[in-house]
Structure formats: structure tokens, C-alpha cells
Amino acid sequence: MKGRFGKKLKEASFAVTFRDVILVPNWVEVEPREIDLTTRVTVNHRLNLPFVSSPMDTVTEAEMAIALARLGGLGILHRNCSIDDQLKMAAQVKRAESLVIRDVITLAPNQTIGDAIDLMQKHQISGLPVIEEGKLVGLVTGRDVRFADRALRVGEVMTKKLITAEEGTTLEKAKEILHANRIEKLPIVDERGALKGLITFRDIMLRGRFPNAARDEEGKLLCGAATSPFDLERAKKLSQHVDVIVIDVSHFHNANVFRSTKQILDEVEADVVVGNIGTDKAAEDVLTRLDGVAGIRVGIGSGSICTTSEVAKAGSPTLFATAQVSDKLREYGSNVPIVADGGIRSPGDIAVALAAGASAVMMGNLFARCKEAPGNLVAIGGRYYKQYRGMGSPSAMAKRYSMDRYSMPSKGISEGVEGWVPYKGDLGTVVQELIDGLKASMGYAGARNISELWEKAQFAVMSAAGVEEAKPHDILLPG
């Protein structure tokens, strides 16, 4: 191979995948139960688990984002919907629980019971503060309106004698006040009697039930959302409601995408994760041409429903991409976290991705199997399955909101498939299995945390025969 094209083949990189490698066991001084899985998902936000759900319309809507954040991870709301619908999902996540609710839904005394009932149902809440001339004058709850005439005025049924607290009230003090007065809602007011927030018994109980939850500075659940690099309007509106914005494009290393993303970076306050990228050159261009990037999403063509590598014969397997980008970031002394996206099938794959330099992993297939995923549940052959489709699949592309990611006019072909994945039940059970397996993998590597895994983990490349030998073999398995 002396010619120009022969040289290309001779110098071609080995695009290693999760199936090609195994972690080599190290000297161990830590037990799996002692391993710390906390990590940074962006420059400014930490998670208690390195798990991020993919922004796909059969994976992440409000229910998944709430459930995953309560367990310590992060959900990224899909954008295959209108801006208003995505904002409503973000509001649901942020209102799910908080020490102090700041964006309180309120009523005026002259509004009707019907108005109160409609607001409670719309926002899935059980009580509303009543405001008149800027001051708190009452509280109306579900009990007050349950059998009342919808035409009555709120002021006729509301509770007027209220127990309140001042700004800066601690969690323990709020518990004392709620218990002493046998109430479930504690309004926070200033010296003029203006409502500044609301503490509820429900939110306090949820904090106790989910102590590992990923939260923002106000105690609300962390929330992320996806946007096209060309949708500045969506990005700016999302920035007011979410903590993380994910630039959602199949191939980020593109001049037009860079130009549009630069404008988003300049005009939004939320942390921005860019991607997907797959090479060290792409990582270098992100670091040198874009200011303010808070995270990088890597991997092209590895997803179980992605056909890019097959159709276009182009891609960068997630493990290969993670190692390339990680090395380039270290070369530049950058601390921008990497989110490895695509191809994760097991806790061992998560460990390998983290060992290659990722701070977190993004998963679609594994989370699409859960009750909290929005995909439809179907029965096939006596077993239950959940609908799962790629955002480049024909049905997803049929919705106009996905057109700017996989543009039909420019590509003219789908880059994803749709089908079903086995139903696995609630997210908590699936996540616990991932936690246990990941800690076992990290234990073999002798790593107490993800930072140690970066330094201590060693890989061995497996042959095709080795891959087969690593599976259960020479035995008849049930089922």
C-alpha cells in the first residue's frame, strides 16, 4: 500500500467499541459499598449519579426527568414538541419539589371556586395562596373547594387566619412550625405581608424520601432540555427554566452549527452542553472557537436505534470518541466534563466509558424500558415491551420539530429505526441495578470514585473469540 489511498488505510485508527475491551483487575483497597459515584455533568452542576437520560420522545419527558433527578441523575427533555410544551415539561420538573417554592400559583379573592379548581387540576397542586393588592390575605385548599358551588368567590371559602414564616426560615424550623400548627403549607412573607414563597409538608417529606436527589441552589430538582443549534428562541426561553441546555445535533463539528451555537452561548444563562462530536480535532475546535461551553456530548452512530454508521458509513463509536476527546481536553488543561452518549448496554459499559475519561453517560435504550418513559406499553408474545424510536427514524422525522436535526431536504434518508424494548418496570429498580454493577466494576479497577477510575483503570483489547468466551458458554440456559 504505497499510494495515497493505501496510506489512508494503513494509517487508519482502530475505532474501539465497548465490545472490544475489558477492564483489567487491579490491586483493590476499597469495597463496592464505599465507592462514591458523585460527578460533574457540567462545569457548574454536580450529580450524585453519573446517569443522564437521552432527549428522545420515547425516553425523556417530565415524569422521567423528575424520577431520574430524585435518584441523583439528570433528565434531558426532548425537543420533538412545541416550545410551549417543552417549557410546560420543564415547569413540571421544577415544581415537583422544592424547599421554598418561588413561582407560586396564586388567586385573587374575587375569583371563583371554579377558577381555583381549574388551577389546581392544571398544575396538580392542592392549595393556592390568595393575594389582594400585593399582600397575602388567605389560603384556599382542595378541602375548601371540594363540594363548593363553582360560582362562589374564593374570598368566601378561603382560610383567613394564616400561620406564616419569614425569609431565611430553615428546614428544621419549618418542620417545627408545620407540626406545631398541624398545617401542610407555610407561606413565606416579608415585613409588608407580600408573599415571597411557599414551603409545603409534601416537599419536606420528598426531601427525606429522596436524599440523593440532584438539586439546584433553591432545592428544586435539576433539569435539562434539548434544543437545535439553530433555535435561539427556544434556547433563550428554556434558559429561564432549566439548569442545562443540550445542543442536540447529530454532527456538531460543522461551521454553521458552530456559528449558531456561539450566539446561543452568548445569550443564555443556563449551562450549555454541546455535541455530538467524535474526534480530537472537533474537541480542539470546541475549546478554541467557542467560549462558555459547560459540557461536551460525545459519540456518533453507536445508539441502538441509530443507523448513521450503517447508512452513511460514518461515525465515531462512543468509547473511541470519549478517549479522543478526553485526551485533547487534558492536553489543553480543560476541566469541561464529557458525557458519553450511545451504545451503553450494561453497567460494565458505563464503567468503561467513565474509565476512558467521561464524567457521565447518556442512555436511551435502558431508560426507554422503564415505566416512567413516555413510550407506549405493548404486549407481544406474552411479554410486555415499550415503544422506542430514534429521533432520526421515519416516524420521528414526520413531526416537523425534528426536521432541523435530521433535515430531510439535505439528507433525504432516515438515520434511525423504531421498535420495542423489553419492559423492565420502575426506573428505581433499573437504576439500582446499574449502580450495583457500576460499583462492582469500579471495585475491580480499585477506584474509590470516578476521578480515581480515570487514573487507575487499565484496558485490555479482546479478540472476537475472547468476546465470546467472556459470555456464559458451554451450558444450556433456561428460557
C-alpha positions in Angstrom: 0.0 0.0 0.0 2.3 2.7 -1.3 -0.2 5.0 -2.9 -2.2 7.8 -1.4 -5.3 5.8 -0.6 -3.4 2.8 0.6 -1.6 5.0 3.1 -5.0 6.1 4.4 -5.9 2.5 5.1 -2.6 1.8 6.7 -2.8 4.8 9.0 -6.5 4.3 9.8 -7.3 4.5 13.5 -8.8 1.5 15.3 -12.3 2.7 16.3 -12.6 0.7 19.5 -16.1 0.0 20.9 -17.4 -1.3 24.2 -17.5 -4.8 22.9 -13.7 -4.7 22.1 -12.3 -4.0 25.6 -12.4 -5.2 29.1 -11.2 -3.6 32.4 -8.1 -5.3 33.8 -8.5 -6.1 37.6 -6.2 -4.0 39.8 -5.0 -4.1 43.4 -8.0 -3.2 45.5 -8.3 -1.4 48.8 -12.0 -0.4 48.5 -15.3 -2.3 48.8 -18.1 -1.6 46.3 -20.3 -0.1 49.1 -17.6 2.5 49.8 -17.5 3.8 46.2 -18.6 7.4 45.6 -20.4 8.0 42.3 -20.8 11.8 42.5 -19.7 13.6 39.4 -19.9 16.9 37.4 -22.3 16.8 34.4 -21.4 20.4 33.5 -18.8 22.9 34.8 -21.4 24.2 37.3 -23.6 21.3 38.1 -23.0 18.1 40.1 -24.9 14.9 40.1 -25.0 12.1 42.7 -25.1 9.5 39.9 -23.3 9.7 36.5 -26.6 8.9 34.6 -28.2 11.2 32.1 -31.3 10.3 30.1 -31.4 10.9 26.4 -33.5 13.7 24.9 -35.7 11.4 22.9 -39.5 11.4 22.7 -39.8 7.8 23.9 -37.3 8.4 26.7 -37.5 11.8 28.5 -40.5 13.9 29.3 -41.3 15.4 32.7 -42.0 12.1 34.5 -38.7 10.6 33.6 -36.8 13.8 34.3 -38.4 14.0 37.8 -37.8 10.4 38.6 -34.1 10.4 37.5 -33.3 13.7 39.3 -34.8 12.3 42.5 -32.4 9.4 42.2 -29.4 11.6 41.7 -29.1 11.8 37.9 -30.3 14.2 35.2 -33.1 14.1 32.6 -32.8 16.0 29.3 -36.3 16.9 28.0 -36.7 16.1 24.3 -37.5 18.9 21.8 -39.7 17.0 19.4 -42.6 19.3 20.5 -43.6 22.9 20.6 -41.6 25.4 22.7 -44.6 25.8 24.9 -44.9 22.1 25.5 -41.2 21.8 26.4 -41.5 24.7 28.8 -44.5 23.1 30.5 -42.5 19.9 31.0 -39.6 21.9 32.5 -42.1 23.7 34.8 -43.4 20.4 36.0 -39.9 19.2 36.9 -39.1 22.4 38.7 -42.4 22.4 40.6 -42.1 18.7 41.5 -40.4 19.6 44.8 -38.5 22.4 46.5 -37.6 23.7 49.9 -39.2 27.0 49.0 -41.5 27.3 46.0 -40.8 30.7 44.5 -43.0 30.7 41.4 -46.2 30.3 43.5 -49.5 29.9 41.6 -52.0 32.4 43.3 -55.5 33.6 43.2 -57.4 36.8 43.9 -60.3 36.9 46.4 -62.8 37.8 43.7 -62.0 34.8 41.5 -64.4 31.9 41.6 -64.1 28.4 43.1 -64.2 27.2 39.5 -61.1 29.1 38.8 -59.4 27.6 41.9 -60.4 24.0 40.9 -59.2 24.5 37.3 -55.8 25.9 38.5 -55.3 23.0 41.0 -56.0 20.5 38.3 -53.9 22.1 35.7 -50.8 22.4 37.9 -51.5 19.3 40.0 -51.4 21.2 43.3 -53.7 21.0 46.4 -53.7 24.6 47.6 -53.4 28.2 46.4 -52.4 31.4 48.3 -54.9 34.3 47.8 -53.3 37.7 47.1 -55.0 41.1 47.2 -53.2 44.4 46.4 -49.9 42.6 46.6 -50.4 41.1 50.1 -51.3 37.6 51.3 -54.8 37.5 52.6 -55.8 33.9 52.6 -55.2 30.3 51.5 -57.7 28.0 49.7 -57.1 24.3 49.6 -58.7 21.3 47.9 -60.8 20.7 51.1 -62.2 24.2 50.8 -63.5 23.8 47.3 -64.3 20.1 47.1 -68.1 20.3 47.3 -68.5 24.1 47.0 -70.5 25.8 44.3 -68.1 26.7 41.4 -69.7 30.2 41.2 -68.8 31.2 44.7 -66.0 33.6 45.3 -62.7 32.4 46.7 -62.8 35.1 49.4 -66.0 33.4 50.8 -64.3 30.0 51.5 -60.6 30.7 52.0 -58.8 30.4 55.3 -58.0 33.9 56.5 -56.2 33.2 59.7 -52.8 32.1 58.5 -49.5 30.9 60.0 -46.6 32.4 58.1 -42.8 32.5 58.3 -40.1 35.0 57.3 -37.4 34.7 54.6 -34.5 32.6 55.7 -36.6 30.1 57.7 -34.6 26.8 57.9 -35.8 23.4 57.0 -35.8 22.3 60.7 -37.7 25.5 61.8 -40.3 25.0 59.0 -40.8 21.4 60.2 -41.4 22.7 63.8 -44.0 25.3 62.6 -45.8 22.9 60.4 -46.0 20.2 63.1 -46.9 22.6 65.9 -49.8 24.1 64.0 -50.9 20.9 62.2 -50.8 22.6 58.8 -49.4 21.4 55.5 -48.5 24.8 53.8 -46.3 27.5 55.2 -46.3 30.8 53.3 -43.1 32.9 53.4 -43.8 36.6 53.6 -41.8 39.8 54.0 -42.4 42.6 56.5 -45.1 44.1 54.3 -47.1 40.9 54.1 -46.1 40.2 50.5 -45.8 36.5 49.5 -42.2 35.5 48.8 -42.6 31.8 48.6 -44.2 28.6 50.0 -42.9 25.7 52.0 -45.1 22.5 51.9 -45.2 19.4 54.1 -45.1 17.3 50.9 -41.9 18.8 49.7 -40.2 18.3 53.1 -41.3 14.6 53.0 -40.0 14.2 49.5 -36.6 15.6 50.5 -36.4 12.9 53.2 -37.5 10.2 50.8 -35.0 11.2 48.1 -31.9 12.4 50.0 -29.7 11.6 47.0 -31.6 13.9 44.6 -29.8 16.2 42.2 -31.0 19.7 43.1 -30.3 23.3 42.2 -29.4 26.1 44.7 -33.0 26.6 45.7 -33.6 22.9 46.4 -35.5 22.3 43.1 -34.7 19.2 41.0 -32.1 19.7 38.4 -33.5 19.7 34.9 -32.0 19.8 31.4 -33.6 20.3 27.9 -32.5 19.9 24.3 -32.6 22.5 21.6 -31.5 22.7 18.0 -28.4 24.9 17.5 -30.5 27.0 15.1 -33.4 27.6 17.5 -32.2 30.6 19.5 -35.7 31.5 20.6 -36.2 28.1 22.2 -32.8 28.2 23.9 -33.4 31.6 25.4 -36.8 30.6 26.8 -35.5 27.4 28.1 -32.6 29.1 29.8 -35.1 30.8 32.2 -36.5 27.5 33.4 -33.8 24.8 33.2 -30.3 24.3 34.5 -28.7 22.7 31.5 -29.3 23.2 27.7 -28.1 20.4 25.4 -27.3 21.4 21.8 -29.0 18.5 20.1 -27.4 17.7 16.7 -26.1 14.5 15.2 -22.8 16.1 14.0 -21.8 19.2 15.9 -18.4 19.7 14.1 -20.0 21.9 11.4 -19.3 25.6 10.5 -23.0 26.6 10.5 -23.6 24.8 13.8 -20.6 26.5 15.4 -21.8 29.9 14.3 -25.3 29.4 15.6 -24.1 27.8 18.9 -21.8 30.8 19.5 -24.9 33.0 19.5 -26.7 30.7 22.0 -23.7 30.7 24.3 -23.6 34.5 24.2 -27.3 34.9 25.0 -28.3 32.2 27.6 -27.5 31.8 31.3 -28.0 28.1 31.7 -25.0 25.8 31.3 -24.7 24.7 27.6 -23.6 21.2 26.7 -22.5 20.9 23.0 -22.4 17.9 20.8 -22.3 15.4 19.5 -18.7 15.2 18.5 -16.4 12.3 17.8 -12.8 13.4 17.3 -9.9 15.1 19.0 -10.0 17.8 16.2 -13.6 18.5 17.0 -12.8 18.8 20.7 -9.9 21.2 19.9 -12.2 23.4 17.8 -14.8 23.5 20.6 -12.2 24.6 23.0 -10.5 27.2 20.8 -13.5 28.6 18.9 -16.3 28.6 21.4 -16.4 30.4 24.8 -18.5 29.3 27.7 -19.1 25.6 26.8 -20.0 23.8 30.0 -20.0 20.2 28.8 -19.4 18.1 25.7 -21.5 15.2 24.5 -19.5 12.6 22.5 -20.3 9.6 20.3 -21.7 9.4 16.8 -23.6 6.4 15.5 -23.4 4.0 18.5 -27.0 4.2 19.7 -29.1 1.0 19.4 -31.6 2.8 17.2 -29.1 4.8 15.2 -28.3 3.7 11.6 -25.8 6.6 10.8 -22.8 4.3 10.8 -24.6 1.8 8.5 -26.4 4.2 6.1 -23.7 6.8 5.8 -20.7 4.6 6.8 -19.7 7.5 9.0 -19.4 7.7 12.8 -17.3 7.6 15.9 -18.1 4.9 18.4 -18.7 6.3 21.8 -15.7 4.7 23.5 -13.3 5.7 20.8 -14.8 9.3 20.8 -14.6 9.5 24.6 -10.9 8.6 24.6 -10.1 11.0 21.8 -11.9 14.0 23.3 -10.7 13.2 26.8 -7.1 13.2 25.7 -7.5 16.5 23.9 -9.2 18.2 26.9 -6.3 17.1 29.1 -3.8 18.4 26.6 -5.5 21.8 26.9 -5.8 21.6 30.7 -9.6 21.9 30.3 -12.0 20.7 33.1 -15.1 20.6 30.8 -17.0 17.4 31.6 -17.6 14.8 28.9 -21.0 13.0 28.6 -20.5 9.7 26.7 -23.6 9.1 24.6 -24.7 5.9 22.8 -24.1 2.2 22.9 -24.4 1.6 26.7 -25.9 -1.8 27.3 -24.7 -2.7 30.8 -23.1 -1.3 34.0 -19.8 -2.6 32.6 -20.1 -0.3 29.6 -20.8 2.6 31.9 -17.6 1.8 33.8 -15.6 1.6 30.6 -16.9 4.9 29.3 -16.1 6.6 32.6 -12.6 4.9 32.7 -12.0 6.4 29.2 -12.5 9.9 30.6 -16.2 10.6 30.7 -17.8 12.2 33.7 -21.3 10.9 32.9 -23.1 8.7 30.4 -26.2 9.4 28.5 -28.6 6.4 28.0 -31.7 6.0 25.9 -32.4 2.2 25.4 -32.0 1.3 29.0 -34.3 4.1 30.3 -36.9 3.6 27.5 -37.7 0.2 29.1 -38.9 1.9 32.3 -42.5 2.8 33.4 -41.5 6.5 33.6 -40.6 6.6 29.9 -43.3 8.1 27.6 -43.3 5.3 25.0 -46.4 3.1 24.7 -46.5 -0.3 26.5 -47.5 -3.2 24.3 -47.9 -7.0 24.8 -46.0 -9.2 22.3 -46.0 -13.0 22.7 -47.0 -12.9 26.3 -44.3 -10.3 27.3 -44.5 -6.6 27.7 -42.4 -4.1 25.7 -42.1 -0.3 25.5 -42.0 1.7 22.2 -38.6 3.0 21.4 -37.5 5.0 18.4 -34.6 7.0 17.2 -35.0 10.8 16.6 -33.8 10.1 13.0 -36.4 7.4 12.4 -39.2 8.0 9.8 -42.0 8.5 12.4 -39.9 11.0 14.5 -38.9 12.8 11.4 -42.5 13.1 10.3 -43.0 15.6 13.2 -41.8 18.9 11.9 -40.0 19.7 15.1 -37.3 17.1 14.4 -36.6 18.4 10.9 -33.8 20.7 11.9 -31.8 17.9 13.4 -32.0 15.4 10.6 -33.1 17.6 7.7 -35.0 15.7 5.0 -34.2 18.1 2.3 -30.4 17.9 2.9 -30.1 14.2 3.7 -33.1 12.6 2.1 -32.8 9.5 4.2 -33.6 8.4 7.7 -30.8 7.6 10.2 -32.7 5.7 12.8 -35.1 2.9 13.4 -38.1 2.3 15.6 -39.2 -0.8 17.5 -39.8 -2.1 21.0 -37.6 -2.9 24.0 -38.4 -5.2 26.9 -40.3 -3.6 29.7 -38.3 -3.5 33.0 -40.6 -1.8 35.4 -39.9 1.3 37.5 -36.8 3.4 37.0 -35.7 3.0 40.6 -35.2 -0.8 40.1 -33.3 -0.3 36.8 -31.1 2.5 38.3 -30.2 0.4 41.3 -29.1 -2.5 39.1 -26.9 0.0 37.2 -25.4 1.4 40.5 -24.6 -2.1 41.8 -23.0 -3.2 38.6 -21.0 0.0 38.2 -19.7 -0.1 41.7 -18.6 -3.7 41.2 -16.8 -2.7 38.0 -15.1 0.2 39.8 -14.2 -2.2 42.6 -12.3 -4.5 40.2 -10.4 -1.4 39.0 -9.6 -0.4 42.6 -11.2 3.0 42.2 -13.0 4.8 45.0 -14.5 7.4 42.8 -14.7 8.5 39.1 -11.5 10.6 39.3 -9.6 7.6 40.6 -11.1 5.5 37.8 -9.6 7.9 35.3 -6.2 7.3 36.7 -6.2 3.6 37.8 -8.3 1.9 35.1 -6.5 -0.2 32.6 -7.9 -1.7 29.4 -7.2 -4.9 27.6 -8.4 -5.4 23.9 -10.3 -8.6 23.3 -10.4 -10.7 20.2 -13.6 -11.9 18.7 -13.0 -15.3 20.4 -12.4 -13.5 23.7 -15.6 -11.6 23.5 -17.5 -14.9 23.1 -15.5 -16.6 25.9 -16.4 -13.7 28.2 -20.1 -14.6 27.9 -21.7 -17.6 29.6 -20.9 -20.6 27.4 -21.0 -24.4 27.2 -24.2 -24.5 29.2 -27.9 -24.7 28.4 -29.5 -21.7 29.9 -33.2 -21.6 30.8 -35.6 -19.5 28.7 
